[in-house]
Amino acid sequence: MLRARIITALALLAGFLVTLFLLPEPFAAIVFGLLAGVLAWEWAGLMKIDSAGRFLFAGIILISCLGAHEQAGVAFPGLWAMSAFFWLVVVPVWLWRGWLLSGNDLGGYVVGWVLIVPTWAAMVALLDRHPWWLFGSMALVWVADISAYFAGRAWGRHKLAPAISPGKTWEGVAGAVVGVGVYSVAGAWVAGISPFDKLAWAPLLLALTAISVIGDLFESMIKRQAGVKDSSQLLPGHGGFLDRLDSQTSMLPLAALILLGTWR
């Protein structure tokens, strides 16, 4: 299992780097669109729809991405604002109240649309600004996840949300915050920026870390309601693409909304 996980992770990283640094932007947008279609197919599976319905939902997502791309200047910021409202306002209440999504419920597909299309738009826009903007944003989640895992394994005692994801702890969250802090300082040093000149970004980094944790918890809750461990078995040792990108669906649109709206 460990070998399969490592091989799959390396293959995914290689494909991601090729897409970022070697493919022209229009082709990269197509690759991200295909990824959005796969995420939609997996999400529809969590909604307990039949095979034809899963492909139909994937098609709806692809058409939505195409339409948004045609009006990117107007559509993208609107998609990110909608996503920010969903993750900052709706989902915390959702997790607190423990709302249920019934199988094959229209509301479930609306939620899936809100998860996937703004994420695709964020990936396209951040890549268009510069490949390192997208890589750096996504790496924040990777650092948070790895730091949380090791901190939780070493010191985890207090459960974060035992009814949703028993393995997550507050100590893991603290580890994620520390890891992201170290990552941001290292990134500022590599970019030739004094970390002290960017102290105002500390609340932003904390917010992005928190929202990535919320995204992880939300997908864990949906999978628990669906009675499955993974969103699919497409990635050996990792489950599905949605399992690997759950935190990105919450973090990337917010990062794009803030970065592309404030950094000139």
Residue pairs with C-beta under 8 A, 6 or more apart in sequence:
1 237
2 237
3 237
4 236
4 237
5 236
5 237
5 238
6 237
7 236
7 237
8 235
8 236
8 237
8 238
9 238
12 235
12 244
19 28
19 31
19 32
20 28
20 127
20 131
20 134
20 135
21 131
23 31
25 124
25 127
25 128
28 124
28 127
29 69
29 124
29 127
32 120
32 123
32 124
32 127
33 62
33 65
33 66
33 120
35 120
35 241
36 61
36 62
36 65
36 116
36 117
36 119
36 120
37 58
37 59
37 61
37 62
38 58
38 234
38 241
39 61
39 115
39 116
39 119
39 241
39 242
39 245
39 249
40 54
40 57
40 58
40 60
40 61
40 62
40 112
40 116
41 54
41 55
41 57
41 58
41 232
42 231
42 232
42 234
42 240
42 241
42 242
43 57
43 112
43 115
43 116
43 231
43 242
44 53
44 54
44 57
44 58
44 109
44 112
45 54
45 231
45 232
46 108
46 222
46 223
46 226
46 228
46 231
47 101
47 103
47 104
47 105
47 108
47 109
47 112
47 226
48 103
48 104
48 226
49 57
49 103
49 104
53 104
57 109
57 112
60 113
61 112
61 113
61 116
61 117
64 113
64 117
65 117
65 120
65 121
67 75
68 75
68 76
68 79
68 117
68 120
68 121
69 75
69 124
72 121
72 124
72 125
75 121
76 121
76 122
76 124
76 125
76 256
77 257
77 260
77 261
79 117
79 118
79 121
79 253
80 118
80 121
80 122
80 253
80 254
80 256
80 257
81 257
82 114
82 118
83 114
83 115
83 118
83 119
83 250
83 253
83 254
83 257
84 253
84 254
84 257
86 111
86 114
87 211
87 214
87 215
87 250
87 253
87 254
88 211
88 254
91 214
91 218
91 250
92 214
94 218
95 161
95 164
95 214
95 217
95 218
95 221
98 163
98 221
100 225
101 107
101 108
101 111
101 222
101 225
102 108
103 226
115 249
116 249
118 252
118 253
119 245
119 248
119 249
119 252
119 253
121 253
121 256
122 137
122 252
122 253
122 255
122 256
123 134
123 252
125 256
125 260
126 133
126 134
126 137
126 252
126 255
126 256
126 259
126 260
127 133
127 134
129 259
129 260
133 259
136 187
137 251
137 252
137 255
137 256
137 259
138 248
138 252
139 183
140 180
140 183
140 205
140 208
140 209
140 212
140 251
140 255
141 212
141 247
141 248
141 251
143 176
143 179
143 180
143 182
143 183
144 176
144 177
144 179
144 180
144 209
144 212
144 213
144 247
145 176
145 212
145 216
145 247
146 179
147 175
147 176
147 178
147 179
147 180
148 168
148 172
148 173
148 175
148 176
148 179
148 213
149 172
150 175
151 171
151 172
151 174
151 175
151 176
151 178
151 179
152 167
152 168
152 169
152 171
152 172
152 175
154 171
155 171
155 175
156 169
156 171
156 172
157 169
157 171
158 169
158 170
158 171
159 166
159 168
159 169
159 170
160 168
160 169
160 170
160 172
160 173
160 213
160 217
161 168
161 217
164 217
164 220
164 221
164 224
165 216
165 217
165 220
165 221
168 213
168 216
168 217
173 213
176 209
176 212
176 213
177 206
177 209
180 205
180 206
180 208
180 209
181 202
181 205
184 195
184 198
184 201
184 205
185 195
188 194
188 195
188 198
189 195
204 258
207 254
208 251
208 254
208 255
211 250
211 251
211 254
212 247
212 248
212 250
212 251
213 247
214 250
215 246
215 247
215 248
215 249
215 250
215 251
216 246
216 247
218 246
218 250
219 231
219 242
219 243
219 246
219 249
220 246
223 229
223 230
223 231
229 239
230 238
230 239
230 240
230 243
231 239
231 240
231 241
231 242
231 243
232 239
232 240
232 241
232 242
233 239
233 240
234 240
234 241
235 241
235 243
235 244
238 244
